[in-house]
Amino acid sequence: YEIASCLVGSEMCIRDSYKAVEANVFNGAIPLKYAQLAALSASVAMKCEYCIPAHTSFALAAGATEEEIKTAVAIAADVALNSSMLYGTQFDMDEFLKMFE
């Protein structure tokens, strides 16, 4: 199932879709705790009011600590800050890439 193909408000469809994602993505190459922390960080970046509490709960259930939760949130904030600063000041991409050589 894909969430986009679900009928609006179809709880069963959303549940089935998430189960498929969990089976195919969250049980992959990245250990579950770290996958949930990454999902939490992405959820914060997207400002998803549904995903943030879900992935916080899933990360805690997978063994994440409160400090790891806070760090995942801080990472999202740091990426957003730096992206805004670089994009907003129109920092030269070639100069930026030279910093990582």
C-alpha positions as CSV (number, residue, x, y, z in Angstrom):
1,Y,0.0,0.0,0.0
2,E,1.0,3.6,-0.5
3,I,-0.3,6.4,1.6
4,A,-1.0,8.5,-1.5
5,S,-3.4,5.9,-2.7
6,C,-5.4,5.7,0.5
7,L,-8.8,7.2,0.8
8,V,-9.0,10.4,2.9
9,G,-9.5,9.4,6.5
10,S,-9.0,5.6,5.9
11,E,-7.4,4.6,9.2
12,M,-7.0,1.0,8.0
13,C,-5.3,2.0,4.8
14,I,-2.8,4.3,6.7
15,R,-2.1,1.5,9.2
16,D,-1.5,-1.1,6.4
17,S,0.8,1.4,4.6
18,Y,2.8,2.0,7.7
19,K,3.2,-1.7,8.3
20,A,4.6,-2.1,4.8
21,V,7.1,0.7,5.4
22,E,8.0,-0.7,8.7
23,A,8.6,-4.2,7.2
24,N,10.6,-2.9,4.2
25,V,12.4,0.2,5.5
26,F,12.7,0.1,9.3
27,N,13.9,-3.5,9.3
28,G,16.7,-2.9,6.8
29,A,20.4,-2.1,6.9
30,I,20.2,0.5,9.6
31,P,19.4,-0.8,13.1
32,L,15.9,0.1,14.3
33,K,16.8,2.6,17.0
34,Y,19.0,4.6,14.6
35,A,16.4,4.4,11.8
36,Q,13.8,5.8,14.1
37,L,16.1,8.6,15.3
38,A,16.7,9.5,11.6
39,A,13.0,9.4,11.0
40,L,12.4,11.6,14.0
41,S,15.0,14.1,12.7
42,A,13.4,14.1,9.3
43,S,10.0,14.5,10.9
44,V,11.2,17.6,12.8
45,A,12.6,19.0,9.6
46,M,9.3,18.5,7.9
47,K,7.4,19.8,10.9
48,C,5.1,16.9,10.8
49,E,2.8,16.9,13.8
50,Y,1.8,13.3,13.2
51,C,5.3,11.9,12.6
52,I,7.1,13.6,15.5
53,P,5.2,11.9,18.4
54,A,5.1,8.6,16.5
55,H,8.8,8.4,15.8
56,T,9.7,9.7,19.2
57,S,7.6,6.8,20.7
58,F,9.1,4.3,18.3
59,A,12.7,5.4,19.0
60,L,12.1,5.2,22.7
61,A,10.6,1.7,22.3
62,A,13.7,0.7,20.2
63,G,16.0,1.7,23.1
64,A,16.8,5.4,22.4
65,T,17.5,7.6,25.4
66,E,16.0,11.0,26.0
67,E,19.4,12.5,25.2
68,E,19.4,10.7,21.8
69,I,15.9,12.1,21.1
70,K,17.1,15.6,22.0
71,T,20.2,15.1,19.8
72,A,18.1,14.0,16.8
73,V,15.9,17.1,17.2
74,A,19.1,19.3,17.5
75,I,20.5,17.8,14.3
76,A,17.3,18.7,12.4
77,A,17.5,22.3,13.8
78,D,21.2,22.6,12.9
79,V,20.7,21.4,9.3
80,A,17.7,23.8,9.0
81,L,19.8,26.7,10.4
82,N,22.8,26.1,8.2
83,S,20.7,25.5,5.1
84,S,18.9,28.8,5.7
85,M,22.1,30.7,6.3
86,L,23.8,29.3,3.2
87,Y,20.8,29.6,0.9
88,G,19.7,33.0,2.3
89,T,23.2,34.5,1.8
90,Q,23.5,32.8,-1.6
91,F,26.8,31.3,-0.6
92,D,28.8,30.2,-3.6
93,M,28.3,26.4,-4.2
94,D,31.8,25.9,-5.6
95,E,33.3,27.6,-2.5
96,F,31.1,25.5,-0.3
97,L,32.2,22.2,-1.9
98,K,35.9,23.2,-1.6
99,M,35.4,23.1,2.2
100,F,35.0,19.3,2.0
101,E,38.0,18.4,-0.2
